[in-house]
Amino acid sequence: MASQTVSQITPQKEIEKSKVDAFLEKAVSDFGAAVSAALVVVGDKLGLYKAMAGAAPMNSAELAARTGTHERYIREWLINQAAGGYIEYDPASGKYTMTDEHAAALADDQSPFFVGGGFQVITAMIKADERITKAFRTGQGMFWGEHHQDLFEGTERFFRPGYAAHLVSDWIPALDGVKPRLEAGALVADIGCGYGASTIIMAKAFPKSRFYGFDNHAPSIVHARSEAFHSGVASSAFFDIAGATNFPNAGGYDFIAFFDCLHDLGDPVGSLKRARETLNNDGVVMVVEPMAAETVEGNLNPIGRVYSGASVLCCTPNAIASGQTALGTLAREKDLRQVARQAGFSRFRKACETPMNRVFEVRP
């Protein structure tokens, strides 16, 4: 196919120009979205959104002065952001403003609506495009830790708002009998904990329980330990470098969680087998996975587009690099259930869901 000419590839028949024009309009829109993703990351890292949040209208010189940046770059950045509808422009004054609603999504990383981490993840994954292109031909994988460092921080910033909004208030209460056990004092393992956001959120909410976060990415564990200290939970939240198939048994866990990571693992059955081995007989495993449908057509929507892209650039390559099974980011519920059964669990149910996640309860 690569050696064919355009005339050989294009069917020799008339095409409807209106349909071509409609597609080209969509493609140009995607051009703008793709290039603007990088500029959102720039604005996030430089504090441009924070400077505009709640502020009076300002021009490029005023924003540059407030943020210690060069006006010429800021001038172009503001045009891009206004063209994308992220900020507003007033032609009469020549100044820009940010609405409170957009500020909640772009300027406040503690907001449940914050999306900056998502852009950080996407731009980090795109940096691996040459490696992934080669992998399409060789079938080789790419480990999580081989990506740009923004992926690790961005992933935590992408998922943390949802965890903070739903984990303690919605997800854990949806699991039969888990919340009372955590309140009384339970032993908990968080597998694939990354920067430790999920572990720390639980440790803050349930001070009588002890939490162990495990991840095979050493820099993430270093960061998680630091976050636990600064969050005041270092005496109840502990972090160690360990893989999902061989994490330590701290004495029989009452609750084991996999947050948005089971689909990344090359041996999901082996990982859940290890969970079964280290879980008390009356314990519970919670598997949180990205939102996905059971059919291809059910995933043909904006969320499916995002998650399938992440699957190609990051999740599936890591699974291929580390094992024989690649569930993919859009793992179907029936496939997850089959993995749990193969690992020795007998009960599997969807406990609840959000627009971005599904939460499953797994029991022996």
N, C-alpha and C positions, 0 to 999 in steps of 0.2 A: 504493500500500500504506500510506503514511504516514497517509492520511486515513481509512482503514477503521476501523470500530469493532471492539472485541474480539469481539463476537458474529459479525461478518462474517469475522474471521480464524479463529476457532476452529471446527472442523468440528462440525456439529450431530449428534453421536453420543456415545454413552456411552464414557467412558474408564476404564481400570483404575486405580483410586486407588492401588493398591500400586505401580504403575509410576511414577505421579506422585510419590508419597512417596519412592521410591528416587532419582528424579532430583533432587528438592528437597534430599535429604540430600547428594547429590553437589555441588549448587550451593552449599549452605552451606559445605561443605568448601572449595570453591574461593574463596568469600568470605574465609574464614580465611587461605587460602594467599596470596591477593592482598594483603590488608592486612598480613599478617605479613612479606611481602617487604620492605616499607618499614621495618619494625622490625628486620629483620636488618641492613639498611644502617645504621640508627641505631646498633645494637649494634657493628657493625664500625667505624664512624667514631669512636665514643666510647671504643673499647677495652673494652667491657663483656665481650666474650667472652675477651679476653686476660686480664682481671682474674679471671675465673672459672676459667680453665684451670689445672689442677693445684692449685687452692686448696681449702682446707677449706670445708665448707658455710657459706653466708652468707645473711643476710636482706637485705631491701632497703636498710636503713640502712647495713649494712656495705658493700654493693656501692657505694652512693652515696658513702660516705666514701672508699672506695678509688679511685674514678674521678673525684671532684670534680663529681658530678652531683646533681640534686635528688631526694631520696628519693621524693617523690610520683610522679614520672614512672617511676622505677625500679620502684616497686611494681607498677604496671600492666604494664610491659614484662616483668617476670619472670613474671607470670601468663600473658601471651600466649605466651612462649617455652616454658613448661611445658605449656601446653595443646597446643602444636604438637609436643611431644616433643623439642624441641631441648635442653632442660635437664630435670633431675629435681627434684621437690619432695617433701619429707618432712613430712607433716602433723604428726607428733609434735614436731618441732623448729621447724617453720615456716621451714625454711631450704632453699636451693636448691643444687644441684651440677651440674657439667658433666662428663660422662664424657670420658676421654682420647680415645676414638674420635670424639666429636663435636667436641672441641677441635681435633683434627687437621683437621677440615673447616671450622671456623668461626674459630679463633683464630690459626692459623699460616699466613700468606700465602705461606710458602715450602714448605708441605706439598704433595705431589702430589695430595692429596685436597681441597685448599682450594676452597670454593664461594662465598666471599663476593663475588668479582668477578662471578659470574653474577647475583646479586641486584642488584648495582650497575648492571649492564647493563639488566636488566629494568625497574627503576624509572626509569632514565634514558629508556628508549624510551617508556614509558607517558606521560611528560611531553609527548610529541608527538601525543597522541591526537586533539586537535582538528584539527591540521594533516593528519593521515592520514585522518581522517573526510572532510575536504574533498577530499582527493586521490582518494578513491573516486569522487567525482562528476566531478571535473575531469580526472582522468587524469594530473595533474602529479606530479612527484617531489619528493623532499626530500633534499638533499645531506647526506652524513655529517657534515660540519662544522657543520651547522645544528642538530644535536641538543644536548642538555644536555651540559656538559663531563664529567659522570660517565660518559658512554658511552665516552669515549676511555680514561680510566683503568680503568674496569671491564672493558673488552674485553681490555686487557693482563693484568689480574689474573685474568680468566676463562680465557684461553688459556695463559698462561705456565706454570701447573703441569703441564699436559699436555705442553707443549713440553719443559720441563725433564726430565720423566720419560721421554719417548719419542724426542725428536728425534735425539739423538746415539747413544743406545743401541739404538734399534730402527729408526727411519725411514730414516736415512741408510745404515746397513748393509744395508737391504733394497733399495737402489738399486745396480745392478750397477756395480762399480768406482768408486763415488763416494768412499767413505771413504778409500781409499788416496790418491786425488788431493788430497783436502783435507788429509790428513796431510803430504803432500809439499809442498804449497803451490799453491793454486788461486785464481782470481779469481771472486768470487761476488757475485751481485746478489740482494737480497731485496726483492721488489716488493710495495708496500702494507705496509710494515714497521711502520706505526703507531709505538708507543712504543719499538720496537726490541728487544723481548724475544727474538724468534727470532734476530735478527742477532747479538746479544750472546752468546747461548748458544752459537752456532756459533763465534764468534770466540774465546771462552774455550777451547773444545774443540780448535780447530785453529789454533794461534798462527802457523803458517807461511803461512796463507792470508790474503787481503785481502778484506774484506767491504764492500759498498756497499748501504746501505738507502735505498730511495726511497719517498716518500709525498707525496701532494698536499696533505696537511693540515699546514700550517706549524707550529702549536703542537705537534703530535706529533713533528715532526722536532727541534724545540728540546729537547723532553724526551728524545728518543733520544740526542742528542748529550751531554746531561748524564749520562745513565745510562752511556753508553760511557766517559766520563771517570771516573766513580765506580767503575765495574767494572774499571778498569785495562786497557781494550782500545781506548782512543782512537787508538792508533797503528796499529790494524789494522781497525777498524770505523768507517766513515765514513757520514754521513747527509746527504742532500740532498733538497730539495723538487723533486719531479718526478712527472709522471703516468705511468700504466702503459703508455701508447701512445707515449711520447716520452722515456723515461728515458735518460740518457746511456750511451754505450758507453765503458767504462773501458779498453778494449783487447782485447775478445774474452773473454766470460765462459766459464768452464768449467762453472759450475753456477748456475742461476737458480731461485729458489724463489718460489712464491706461497702464502703461508700464510693459509688461510681468508679469501681476498679475491677470487678470480676471479669468484665468483658475484655479488659486489657491483658489478662493473664494467659500465658501459654498453656497452662494446665489448670483450668478452672475446676475440673473434677478433683484433682489432687489437692487443690487449695481448700475445697469444701470438705474433702476427706480429713485433712489436717484439722479443720474446724470441728468436725465430728469427733475426732480423737481427743481433742482438748476441751470439749464442751461437756458440762454436767448433763446427766440424763434428762433433767427437766429444764435444760437451758434452751435459749432461743438464738437463732442467727437472723440478723436483718441484712438483706441484700438490697441496696439502693442502686438502681440502674437508670440511665437516661431514658426519657420518654421515647417509646417506639411502638409501632403497630405490628400486627401479626402478618401483614401483607405488604408487598412492595407499594401498591397503590395507596395504602394507608399512610405511608411515609412520604408521599409526594406533597409536601407542605414545607413552610419555612423552617420548622424545627427539624424535620427530617433532612432537609438540605444541609443545615448546619452540622448535625450529628453524623451524617454520612460522609461529609467532607472531613470531619475530625477523624472518622474511622479510617479513611484512606491515608491521611497524612501522619497519624500518630498512633491510634489505638490498635488497629490491626497489625501494623508493622512491629509494634512491641510484642504482641502475642506471637507472631511468626518468629521473631528473634528468640523468644524464650520458651517455645514449646511447640506442640503439634496441633493445638486447637486455637482457632481464632473466631470467637463468637461475634466480634464486631460491635461497634457502638450501638447499632440498632438491633441488639440481640432480642429475639422473640421470647415471649413469656414461656411458650412451650419448650423452647430450647433450654432456658434457664431451669425450668422444672425438671427436665431430663437430666441435666447436669447434677442437680441436687439429689435426685433419686440414685444416680450412679455413684454418688459420694456416700450413700447410706442413710439419707434422710427420707422420712416417710410422709411428712406433711409439708405442703408448700402452698401458700396462698398470697394473693395480692392484698395487702392491708390497706393501702391508700395510694393516692397519686397527686401530683401537682402538674402544671403545664409542662414542666421540664423533667420531671422524675417519676419513676414508679418505685414503690416500696413493697418488698416481699418479706413475709414471715416464713422462716424455715425451721422445722423442728424434727427431732429424731423420730 
